[in-house]
Amino acid sequence: MSSSRVEKLSFCLQNVLGDKVTNATEQLGELTISVLPGDLLWAMRTLRDHPDLGFEMLIDLCGLDYSAYGSESVTGNDLTGKRFAVVYHLLSIKHNHRLRIKGLVDDDEFPVVDSVIGIWPSANWFEREAFDLYGIVFTGHPDLRRILTDYGFIGSPFRKDFPLSGNVEMRYDPDQRRVIYQPVSIEPRQITPRVIREEHYGDTE
């Protein structure tokens, strides 16, 4: 999207959503805005129905787990110490605009956010995926079940504190003649920690 189109969209969002937008950034020609959980449904419905916006299509929805990642640079951005977020990618065919919305989740222990199925029915499987992989609960979802992991799966595999080897493993037991679950037998491995390089690290001059 050209810079003039991004500026036009940003100006329109400021006029329509006002202080509901807690943060707005532009990167690589794309605009990202953040909204609080209490304003999410109102903002989403406005983005779809307002004639100057007309975001009639939800392209994608995914969960985010910030955990302690990049905690050195959290101050000054829109994270405010929150761990989980849900990201929505919207498309306006009428105005040829794309927009990314980040909905921050208040409770780190039990992340809950409103479902947008009533606005975009295509959110159904996307929300189930975020529930399955991140443990984010979408209130108002008509059929919130796991969609990718097994029925007996324990935990949320895309959370950053989830062990690489998982919590349980399954195998076929010839004596019982069925698949059984048991504690994982893989020994934990040391993982290389995240390293933040100093500015100009490795310069030869």
Phi, psi and omega per residue, in radians:
M1 nan 2.331 -3.116
S2 -1.184 2.760 -3.095
S3 -1.089 -0.615 3.126
S4 -1.150 -0.646 3.125
R5 -1.232 -0.654 3.097
V6 -1.133 -0.748 3.119
E7 -1.104 -0.705 3.117
K8 -1.115 -0.768 3.120
L9 -1.137 -0.743 3.138
S10 -1.073 -0.739 3.115
F11 -1.111 -0.718 3.129
C12 -1.135 -0.717 3.131
L13 -1.126 -0.686 3.112
Q14 -1.094 -0.701 -3.127
N15 -1.222 -0.673 -3.027
V16 -1.503 -0.821 -3.065
L17 -1.580 -0.434 3.092
G18 1.051 -2.289 -3.061
D19 -1.377 0.061 3.042
K20 -1.197 -0.404 3.088
V21 -1.498 2.007 -3.109
T22 -1.544 -0.340 -3.123
N23 -2.810 2.497 3.090
A24 -2.452 2.273 3.133
T25 -2.363 2.634 3.061
E26 -2.097 2.284 3.111
Q27 -2.606 2.281 3.126
L28 0.961 0.665 3.082
G29 1.301 0.266 3.128
E30 -2.177 2.511 -3.094
L31 -1.804 2.349 3.080
T32 -2.185 2.265 3.073
I33 -2.116 2.723 3.109
S34 -2.110 2.483 3.089
V35 -2.332 2.694 3.107
L36 -1.402 2.724 -3.088
P37 -0.981 -0.666 -3.105
G38 -1.180 -0.359 -3.120
D39 -1.785 0.004 -2.967
L40 -1.083 -0.938 -3.071
L41 -1.106 -0.737 3.113
W42 -1.074 -0.781 -3.122
A43 -1.124 -0.737 -3.125
M44 -1.143 -0.758 3.129
R45 -1.142 -0.635 3.097
T46 -1.179 -0.713 3.117
L47 -1.081 -0.590 3.124
R48 -1.366 -0.738 -2.924
D49 -1.647 -0.399 -3.091
H50 -1.172 2.293 -3.059
P51 -1.108 -0.443 3.132
D52 -1.466 -0.137 -3.134
L53 -1.984 -1.134 3.004
G54 1.061 0.779 3.090
F55 -1.434 1.468 -3.039
E56 -1.474 -0.089 -3.048
M57 -2.250 2.221 2.975
L58 -1.630 1.972 -3.104
I59 -1.417 -0.736 -3.045
D60 -2.762 2.779 3.077
L61 -2.566 2.359 3.127
C62 -2.597 2.792 3.077
G63 -1.620 2.820 3.072
L64 -2.384 2.429 3.022
D65 -2.164 1.826 -3.139
Y66 -1.358 -0.543 -3.095
S67 0.827 -2.256 3.101
A68 -1.773 0.191 -3.065
Y69 -1.081 2.222 3.089
G70 1.130 0.496 -3.080
S71 -1.077 -0.363 3.116
E72 -1.161 -0.399 -3.057
S73 -2.016 0.246 -3.103
V74 -1.209 -0.661 -3.096
T75 -1.018 2.242 3.077
G76 1.749 -0.223 3.075
N77 -1.840 -2.867 -2.999
D78 -1.658 0.158 -3.091
L79 -1.304 -0.680 3.128
T80 0.824 0.688 3.065
G81 1.391 0.030 -3.126
K82 -1.377 2.478 -3.068
R83 -1.552 -0.785 -3.002
F84 -1.870 2.648 3.062
A85 -2.623 2.758 3.018
V86 -2.071 2.284 -3.085
V87 -1.948 2.291 -3.121
Y88 -2.042 2.370 3.074
H89 -1.958 2.067 -3.071
L90 -2.003 2.681 3.117
L91 -2.315 2.297 2.985
S92 -1.857 1.879 3.135
I93 -1.217 -0.671 -3.100
K94 -1.072 -0.780 -3.078
H95 -1.782 -0.029 -3.131
N96 0.983 0.861 3.124
H97 -2.093 2.547 3.003
R98 -2.098 2.557 -3.091
L99 -2.572 2.463 3.063
R100 -1.966 2.248 3.120
I101 -2.045 2.269 3.109
K102 -1.902 2.028 3.100
G103 -1.782 1.895 -3.132
L104 -1.299 2.560 -3.104
V105 -1.870 2.315 -3.016
D106 -1.244 -0.843 -2.972
D107 -1.680 2.019 3.130
D108 -1.270 -0.544 -3.091
E109 -1.314 -0.654 -3.140
F110 -2.415 1.436 -3.053
P111 -1.206 2.164 -3.109
V112 -2.328 2.394 3.080
V113 -2.540 2.693 -3.139
D114 -1.232 2.472 3.060
S115 -1.295 2.528 3.095
V116 -1.865 0.334 3.135
I117 -1.047 -0.634 3.141
G118 -1.158 -0.300 3.117
I119 -1.723 -0.846 3.082
W120 -2.244 1.805 3.133
P121 -1.003 -0.394 -3.141
S122 -1.154 -0.169 3.136
A123 -1.272 -0.175 -3.012
N124 -0.889 -1.098 -3.073
W125 -1.271 -0.527 3.094
F126 -1.081 -0.758 3.139
E127 -1.195 -0.635 3.071
R128 -1.111 -0.646 3.112
E129 -1.142 -0.786 3.121
A130 -1.132 -0.617 3.065
F131 -1.140 -0.768 -3.106
D132 -1.150 -0.834 -2.980
L133 -1.538 -0.500 -3.096
Y134 -2.029 -0.189 -3.105
G135 1.300 0.357 3.109
I136 -1.465 2.204 -3.105
V137 -1.643 2.282 -3.140
F138 -1.882 1.824 -3.120
T139 -1.212 2.378 -3.114
G140 1.630 -0.069 3.085
H141 -1.285 2.287 -3.033
P142 -1.337 -0.269 -3.043
D143 -2.681 1.123 -3.033
L144 -1.462 1.604 3.097
R145 -2.225 2.828 3.020
R146 -1.041 2.588 -3.066
I147 -2.212 -0.377 -3.100
L148 -2.043 -0.648 -3.113
T149 -1.534 2.993 -3.070
D150 -1.313 2.849 -3.104
Y151 -1.011 -0.690 -3.090
G152 -1.617 0.241 -3.078
F153 -1.147 2.470 3.134
I154 -2.000 2.238 3.053
G155 1.707 -3.088 -3.118
S156 -2.138 1.806 -2.909
P157 -1.191 -0.290 3.123
F158 -1.660 -0.005 3.022
R159 -1.253 2.538 -3.021
K160 -1.284 -0.235 3.090
D161 -1.692 0.113 3.117
F162 -1.345 2.257 -3.099
P163 -1.127 2.511 -3.103
L164 -1.055 -0.563 -3.125
S165 -1.586 -0.010 3.137
G166 1.430 -3.105 -3.140
N167 -1.768 -0.588 3.139
V168 -2.368 2.795 3.032
E169 -2.284 2.743 3.132
M170 -2.133 2.627 3.124
R171 -2.684 2.825 3.073
Y172 -1.496 2.213 3.114
D173 -1.749 1.972 -3.092
P174 -1.170 -0.475 3.129
D175 -1.243 -0.754 3.141
Q176 -1.524 -0.222 3.126
R177 1.011 0.759 3.097
R178 -2.795 2.928 3.059
V179 -1.397 2.313 3.133
I180 -2.150 2.758 3.065
Y181 -1.897 2.471 3.134
Q182 -2.582 2.816 3.102
P183 -1.008 2.519 -3.085
V184 -1.096 2.433 -3.061
S185 -1.796 0.005 -3.131
I186 -1.361 2.315 3.119
E187 -1.227 2.401 3.110
P188 -1.089 2.504 -3.114
R189 -1.965 2.607 3.096
Q190 -1.308 2.235 -3.120
I191 -1.798 2.421 3.096
T192 -1.123 2.163 -3.099
P193 -1.225 2.771 3.076
R194 -1.188 2.320 -3.117
V195 -2.097 2.241 3.066
I196 -1.727 2.011 -3.104
R197 -1.313 2.512 3.047
E198 -1.191 2.721 3.110
E199 -1.061 2.390 -3.117
H200 1.143 0.445 3.104
Y201 -1.071 2.293 3.101
G202 1.486 0.050 3.096
D203 -1.109 2.491 -3.116
T204 -1.565 -0.274 -3.115
E205 -1.774 nan nan
